[in-house]
Amino acid sequence: MSLPAPALRTEAVTARKEARLELRRMRLLGAALELFAERGYEETSVGAIVARARMSKSAFYEHFKTKEHCFREVLLAEGGELIRDVLAVAATGHDHHERLRFGITRFVESVGLSSSIDDVRHELQGRFASAVAEEVRHAMPHDAFYADKDPAVFGRAVVGAVNDAVSYFLTHPGVDADSLAASLCRIFAP
């Protein structure tokens, strides 16, 4: 039995190292997602993320420049996942209210953090509007609330209302994201 050529050994070592790094990154993202969902952005610290992931701060900073960078990555992953889940479940005709509430809440939390977060949020908002429209299409036959709604208009109305409400309340101290999200959910996903 001969040993692999040095180049092949080097490739294998590099591949294993990259796989370990990706697993570490995924553990950090998973911990961050849990904490952002439980506590929100402001109440989640890098220390809490690394403690939940059972990793060091240096490991966190190998993958993310800041907490905001981490949040942006979580938002990209979660937003894509959320939209895929909404569309997949909408196709089955099951209850849609909770998914709409979850999506609205996540978008409320992401507004105003930074321009790079806003770029991600805007792209996801278009996809979320389309997902809401799909939810409405599937809900129309069996939910009287949605029966007379134009799906595309309703999807854009949800996104527009969330943006406008959040923009307004960001300039008025004392309003918390949870109560704002709950109010929007009562309107669009009763």
C-alpha positions in Angstrom: 0.0 0.0 0.0 1.5 3.3 -1.0 1.0 6.6 0.7 -0.9 9.3 -1.3 1.1 11.9 -3.1 1.9 14.9 -0.9 -0.5 17.1 -2.9 -3.4 14.7 -2.2 -2.6 14.6 1.5 -2.5 18.4 1.6 -5.9 18.5 -0.1 -7.4 16.1 2.4 -6.0 18.0 5.3 -7.3 21.3 3.9 -10.8 19.8 3.3 -11.0 18.4 6.9 -9.9 21.8 8.2 -12.5 23.6 6.1 -15.2 21.2 7.3 -14.3 21.8 10.9 -14.4 25.5 10.4 -17.8 25.3 8.8 -19.1 23.2 11.6 -17.9 25.8 14.1 -19.5 28.6 12.1 -22.8 26.7 12.0 -22.7 26.1 15.8 -22.2 29.8 16.3 -25.0 30.7 13.9 -27.3 28.2 15.6 -26.6 29.6 19.0 -27.0 33.2 17.7 -30.3 32.3 16.1 -31.7 30.8 19.3 -30.6 33.8 21.3 -31.8 36.5 18.9 -35.2 34.7 18.8 -35.4 34.4 22.6 -33.9 37.8 23.6 -33.8 40.0 20.5 -30.8 41.7 19.0 -30.1 44.3 21.7 -30.3 41.9 24.6 -28.0 39.3 22.9 -24.3 39.7 23.5 -21.3 38.0 21.8 -20.5 36.5 25.2 -23.9 34.9 25.3 -23.6 33.5 21.8 -20.2 31.9 22.5 -21.5 30.5 25.8 -24.5 28.9 24.1 -22.3 27.5 21.4 -19.7 26.4 24.0 -17.0 28.2 22.1 -14.5 31.0 22.7 -14.8 34.6 21.6 -11.8 34.2 19.4 -13.7 31.5 17.5 -16.6 33.9 17.1 -14.3 36.5 15.7 -12.7 34.0 13.3 -16.1 33.9 11.5 -17.7 37.3 12.2 -16.4 40.8 12.5 -19.1 42.0 14.9 -22.4 40.9 16.4 -24.1 42.8 13.6 -22.2 40.8 11.0 -23.4 37.6 12.8 -27.0 38.9 12.9 -26.8 39.7 9.1 -25.7 36.1 8.4 -28.5 34.8 10.7 -31.0 37.0 8.9 -29.9 35.8 5.5 -30.1 32.1 6.6 -33.2 32.5 8.7 -35.0 34.6 6.1 -34.3 32.2 3.3 -35.4 29.3 5.5 -38.5 31.1 6.7 -39.6 31.9 3.2 -38.9 28.3 2.0 -40.9 26.9 4.9 -43.8 29.3 4.4 -44.0 28.4 0.8 -43.7 24.7 1.4 -46.3 24.6 4.2 -48.6 27.0 2.3 -48.8 24.5 -0.5 -50.3 22.0 2.0 -53.1 24.3 3.0 -52.3 24.1 6.8 -52.7 27.0 9.2 -50.7 30.0 8.2 -51.3 32.6 10.9 -48.3 31.6 13.1 -45.9 31.7 10.1 -47.1 35.2 9.2 -46.7 36.4 12.8 -43.2 34.9 12.9 -42.2 36.6 9.7 -43.6 40.0 10.8 -41.8 39.8 14.1 -38.4 39.0 12.5 -38.7 41.9 10.1 -39.6 44.3 12.9 -36.5 43.3 14.9 -34.2 43.8 11.9 -35.1 47.4 11.0 -32.7 50.2 11.5 -29.6 48.2 12.6 -27.3 49.2 9.7 -27.3 49.7 5.9 -25.9 46.2 5.3 -28.7 44.7 7.4 -31.2 46.9 5.6 -29.9 45.6 2.2 -30.5 42.0 3.3 -33.9 43.0 4.8 -35.0 44.7 1.6 -34.2 41.6 -0.5 -35.9 39.4 2.0 -38.9 41.7 2.1 -39.6 41.2 -1.6 -39.4 37.5 -1.1 -41.5 37.7 2.1 -44.2 39.7 0.2 -44.3 36.9 -2.4 -44.5 34.3 0.4 -47.4 36.2 2.1 -49.2 36.4 -1.3 -48.8 32.6 -1.6 -50.2 32.1 1.9 -53.2 34.2 1.0 -53.8 32.3 -2.2 -53.9 29.0 -0.2 -56.0 30.5 2.6 -58.7 32.1 0.5 -60.9 29.0 0.0 -61.1 28.1 3.7 -60.5 31.4 5.7 -63.1 34.1 5.4 -60.6 36.8 6.5 -58.5 36.2 3.3 -61.4 35.3 0.9 -61.7 38.7 -0.7 -58.1 39.8 -0.5 -55.8 40.3 -3.6 -52.8 38.1 -2.7 -50.1 40.3 -4.3 -51.6 43.5 -2.8 -51.9 41.9 0.6 -48.3 40.7 0.5 -47.0 44.2 -0.3 -49.4 45.8 2.2 -47.9 43.6 5.0 -44.4 44.6 4.1 -45.3 48.2 3.6 -47.2 48.4 6.9 -44.3 46.7 8.8 -41.8 49.2 7.3 -44.0 52.2 7.9 -44.9 51.2 11.5 -41.4 50.4 12.4 -40.0 53.6 10.9 -42.6 55.7 12.8 -42.0 53.9 16.1 -38.2 54.0 15.8 -38.5 57.8 16.2 -40.8 57.6 19.1 -39.1 56.3 22.3 -40.9 53.9 24.6 -42.3 51.5 22.0 -40.9 48.0 22.1 -40.5 45.7 19.2 -42.6 43.0 20.8 -45.7 45.1 21.2 -45.3 46.6 17.7 -45.0 43.1 16.2 -48.0 41.9 18.2 -50.1 44.8 17.0 -49.2 44.2 13.4 -49.9 40.5 13.8 -53.4 41.3 15.1 -54.1 43.2 11.9 -52.6 40.9 9.3 -52.7 37.4 10.9 -55.6 37.5 13.3 
